[in-house]
Amino acid sequence: MTLVVSRLRRSFGDRVAVDDLSLRIDDGERYGLLGPNGAGKTTAISMICGLLRPDAGRIMVGDREVTTDAVEARREIGFVPQEIAVYGDLTAAENLRLFGRLHGSRGAELDRRVAETLELLGLAGRAHDRAETFSGGMQRRLNIGIGLLHRPSLLVLDEPTVGVDPQSRNAILDAVERLAADGMSLLYTTHYMEEAERLCDRVGILDEGVMIAEGSRRELVAELGQLDRLRLSLDRPVDEEVIRSAPGVADAVFDGVNGEVSVDDARHRLTALLAAIADQGAAVRSVEVIEPDLEAVFLHLTGRALRDGGA
Amino acid sequence: MIAISATILRRYFRDRSNLFFVFVLPFVIILLVGVSAGSSLETEIGVVGARTPTGQIVLEELGSDDLRFFDGDAAISDATRAVGTGRLAGAIVFPERLADPIEYVRLPGFGSDGAARLDDAVELVNARAGLRAVARDLGREAEAADVAAAGVTMPMVRTERIGDDLWGGLDDSASAALTQTVLFTFLAGLTASVLLVEDRASGISRRHLTAPVPTWRIVAGEIVGRLLITTAQAALIVVATAVFFDVDWGDPFATGAVVVLFAAVAASCSVLLGSMVRRPESATAIGVTAALVLAALGGAMAPIEIFPPTMQVIARFTPHFWAIDALTVTMAGGGIGDVAAELGVLLAVTAALLGTAAVVRRRLLTR
């Protein structure tokens, strides 16, 4: 299911929360919407899910226009909100059954989907326990389960790992990866860059309601002219000039046996570089590849760090 | 819509404190009222005309415990005033002539123990020898002749009530059942508003909107869920008091119409309160306070007949007044035509509140 967002705009009083936002997510694509708190991510996905009416712009989910045909468009969307929006006084199965019924599932089909979802999220053993007795991580998983129970074409996750322990975060990311592998399109908002890098094919970076960059991680890094770095430790000194002349190497600085080499693509250039070092009779004791990340991209674009970007 | 309504019911009745309020407390109160039926705090009975022939005969059987005697020209008005101000449970007025009935004065709904005690004494007089024989035994040939001439075989007790009948003259169990139905139906509705506040705070209300269901159906589900709670509460008290306390609710259609309309008023107020308050604790505090205050103002805690005139006017601005008024009529044997005016008022209140609740709720969800 393709999502096409065109020139979306929404204000709250004088404050423009989302300004002229356009993006496209193709069938089966995993798209990350990144930005600090208050960047406009939640406002954007609230409009995409039909929860908030835009001041201007157009949202198409497949061939459905969200603003004019919200009910039908919602059939294709699964929404996982940032907050844990589950009934604590209902069991996991009861929570899933309720939202399954709201999405039109009934009888044996509903039973099967509830069982599958509980299994997928590792909650089958706690199906009949009240959600309020779950750990935070388990509640997060149930929160996700409600969003994907009806097998949506597009799953929208709004910072689904906020406030969970590393183990639960891994479990959640694993589940999301499995869903993506099954061909479900993903729109994933986060301010954790490592999650976006792990899950998403492409990312859009939102700041103060404006999309300031979009592309794959490598494209964004390349666009900014940022290079990969190789931190090397050798058994004997080498000639820096020879290293600099190796293919793809932009710079090399050595201090005795330790040095750092800047290259355009570390993973591709590493073999040739190691050969050039070996040609000088030196052996590599250790090598560390440092790739510029999205955090660096965001810092470069806004001059601010992502996680303390402020609201 | 049904899924949301069913979930509201399930959650409400899963809470133990709600179970206590719905299934236990109303019946404890009705039971306590029933047990204390006819009693009043004041047990002393006033006696006027103790030296009359009837007085002498009957007082011999009645004994002198808890009696206060009144003499003089103003004896009747003094005794009546003492009853009216609650200083006496009731007052017996013995006539000068044996053939005339004995008067027993009491406030409606209070002091019936004294009347029963007086009835017993009169019966004993009659059982002993008959009034004429007793008069002869006492050497009162003239009175005995009067009794014979009047054809009176036993003294009569006529009970006079001061003021209007309380709760339409219903007995204590019936009036308790009626008032507790109204009080607890409204209370159940307002306490159910907490769930709505919790849903909003947790983001569940917003999440409902991501389902492919029109917003009006979600709002309808929320209202119907609360209507089921309030109707269940009312129906439970009506049926249980009919079965276990032998309360006659009268015409089931008329009673049903009043109960359902009042339950709808309570459900609408529940959704309104749940939409306007942000914290669950606030909803509980405001809900319980409002339910008790409206019940008191509307006559569900004390009979409206004893309210000062201004409060009686204020009572008419509460739905409780109209529900109690209508149910009093149906319990006294009235049909749906007899409560048409009350049903009309309740219908208008329901329509206004329901419409407001739906609009407010929808606006809150979609803004």
Contacts between the chains, C-beta under 8 A, distances in Angstrom:
chain1	res1	chain2	res2	distance
A	49	B	210	5.4
A	50	B	209	7.4
A	50	B	210	7.3
A	51	B	206	6.1
A	51	B	209	5.6
A	51	B	210	6.6
A	53	B	366	7.7
A	71	B	212	4.9
A	71	B	213	6.9
A	71	B	214	6.0
A	72	B	212	6.6
A	74	B	210	5.8
A	74	B	211	6.4
A	74	B	212	4.4
A	75	B	212	4.5
A	77	B	210	6.9
A	79	B	207	7.0
A	79	B	210	4.2
A	81	B	203	5.2
A	81	B	206	7.0
A	81	B	207	6.1
A	83	B	202	6.6
A	83	B	203	4.1
A	84	B	202	7.1
A	84	B	203	7.8
A	85	B	202	5.7
A	85	B	203	3.8
A	85	B	204	4.8
A	85	B	206	7.1
A	85	B	207	4.3
A	86	B	202	7.7
A	86	B	204	7.3
A	87	B	7	7.2
A	87	B	11	6.8
A	87	B	204	6.5
A	88	B	202	7.8
A	89	B	11	5.4
A	89	B	14	5.8
A	89	B	15	7.3
A	90	B	7	7.2
A	90	B	10	7.2
A	90	B	11	6.8
A	94	B	7	7.9
A	94	B	10	7.5
A	98	B	3	5.6
A	98	B	4	7.8
A	98	B	7	5.3
A	99	B	207	7.7
A	99	B	211	6.8
A	101	B	3	4.1
A	102	B	3	5.8
A	102	B	4	7.6
A	102	B	208	6.7
A	102	B	211	3.7
A	102	B	212	7.9
A	102	B	213	5.8
A	103	B	211	5.6
A	103	B	212	6.4
A	104	B	212	6.9
A	146	B	207	7.3
